[in-house]
Amino acid sequence: MATQQALPAGTLRVRLKRGLLGRGGIYEMIRLCIFAIISIFITYVSRKSLFHPRSHGFTRFFAWEFILALVLLNALHWFRSPFSPKQLVSWLFLIISIFLVAHGVRLLRVVGKPNKTGLIPRYLNLREHLP
């Protein structure tokens, strides 16, 4: 019978990390598939504005694509050591930014409504619209 030799420390971890598809392995393939599927959805939503490069939807498409890429590239690292001081500060900033986005959307709905005449006022007094 052949005896198995002990593997050097960390070899199994490296083999699992590289996976079946080489360096990065199956995780890279999964992230690529997720990126392709969500990109198809973003392209479908932005299909009209993609033909008009001067519209805001054209640049919005690329903003969403880059945000998606950043999320997919960093998702594995978010939960590696979730309670380290650096991650706690990062989570705090993420939660604060979610509140800022929600407040901005609320302001767009309240203040961003067109007036009755349809004309854009030269100066907008925000104090009239805020609670």
C-alpha positions in Angstrom: 0.0 0.0 0.0 1.2 3.4 -0.8 1.2 5.8 2.0 0.0 9.4 1.6 2.5 12.0 2.3 1.6 15.0 4.4 0.9 18.1 2.4 2.7 21.3 3.3 0.7 23.8 5.4 -1.6 25.9 3.3 -1.5 23.6 0.3 -5.1 22.4 0.6 -6.3 26.0 1.1 -4.5 27.1 -2.1 -6.0 24.2 -4.0 -9.5 25.0 -2.8 -9.0 28.7 -3.6 -7.8 28.0 -7.1 -10.7 25.5 -7.7 -11.4 23.6 -10.9 -10.8 26.5 -13.3 -7.4 27.6 -12.2 -6.6 30.7 -10.3 -9.8 32.2 -8.9 -11.7 29.1 -9.8 -15.4 28.8 -9.8 -15.9 32.0 -7.9 -14.6 34.0 -10.8 -17.0 32.2 -13.2 -19.9 32.8 -10.8 -19.1 36.5 -10.5 -18.8 36.8 -14.3 -22.2 35.1 -14.8 -23.8 37.4 -12.2 -22.2 40.4 -13.9 -23.5 39.3 -17.3 -27.0 38.7 -16.1 -27.4 42.0 -14.2 -25.7 43.8 -17.1 -28.4 42.4 -19.4 -31.0 43.8 -17.1 -29.3 47.2 -16.9 -28.9 47.3 -20.6 -32.6 46.5 -21.1 -33.7 49.3 -18.7 -31.3 51.8 -20.4 -31.9 50.6 -24.0 -33.5 53.9 -25.2 -30.9 56.2 -23.7 -27.9 54.2 -25.0 -28.6 55.5 -28.5 -28.5 59.1 -27.2 -25.0 59.8 -25.9 -26.0 63.3 -24.6 -28.8 62.0 -22.4 -28.3 61.4 -18.7 -29.3 57.8 -19.1 -26.2 57.1 -21.2 -23.9 58.0 -18.4 -26.2 56.5 -15.8 -25.8 53.1 -17.6 -22.0 53.2 -17.2 -22.3 54.4 -13.6 -24.5 51.4 -12.8 -22.2 49.0 -14.6 -19.1 50.3 -12.7 -21.0 50.1 -9.3 -22.0 46.5 -10.2 -18.3 45.7 -11.0 -17.1 47.3 -7.7 -19.7 45.3 -5.7 -18.8 42.0 -7.3 -15.1 42.6 -7.0 -15.3 43.5 -3.3 -18.1 41.2 -2.1 -15.8 38.4 -1.0 -13.7 40.7 1.1 -16.7 42.3 2.9 -17.3 39.2 5.1 -13.7 38.0 5.5 -13.3 39.7 8.9 -16.5 41.6 9.4 -15.8 42.8 13.0 -12.3 44.2 12.4 -12.1 48.0 13.1 -11.6 48.8 9.4 -14.7 46.8 8.4 -16.8 48.4 11.2 -15.9 51.9 9.9 -16.7 50.7 6.4 -20.1 49.3 7.4 -20.9 52.6 9.3 -20.1 54.6 6.1 -22.3 52.2 4.1 -25.2 52.7 6.4 -24.8 56.4 6.5 -24.7 56.5 2.7 -27.9 54.5 2.5 -29.6 57.1 4.6 -28.2 59.9 2.3 -29.6 58.1 -0.7 -33.0 57.7 0.9 -33.1 61.3 1.9 -32.0 62.4 -1.7 -34.8 60.3 -3.2 -37.3 61.8 -0.8 -36.2 65.4 -1.7 -36.4 64.6 -5.4 -40.0 63.5 -4.9 -41.0 66.4 -2.7 -39.0 69.3 -4.2 -38.5 67.9 -7.7 -42.2 68.0 -8.6 -43.0 70.4 -11.5 -44.9 73.5 -10.6 -48.4 74.2 -12.0 -47.2 76.6 -14.7 -44.6 74.2 -16.0 -41.9 77.0 -15.9 -38.7 76.5 -14.1 -38.3 79.2 -11.4 -35.1 81.2 -11.6 -34.5 80.8 -7.8 -35.8 77.9 -5.8 -36.5 78.5 -2.2 -35.9 75.1 -0.5 -37.3 76.3 2.8 -40.8 76.4 1.3 -40.6 72.7 0.4 -38.9 71.2 3.4 -40.8 70.2 6.5 
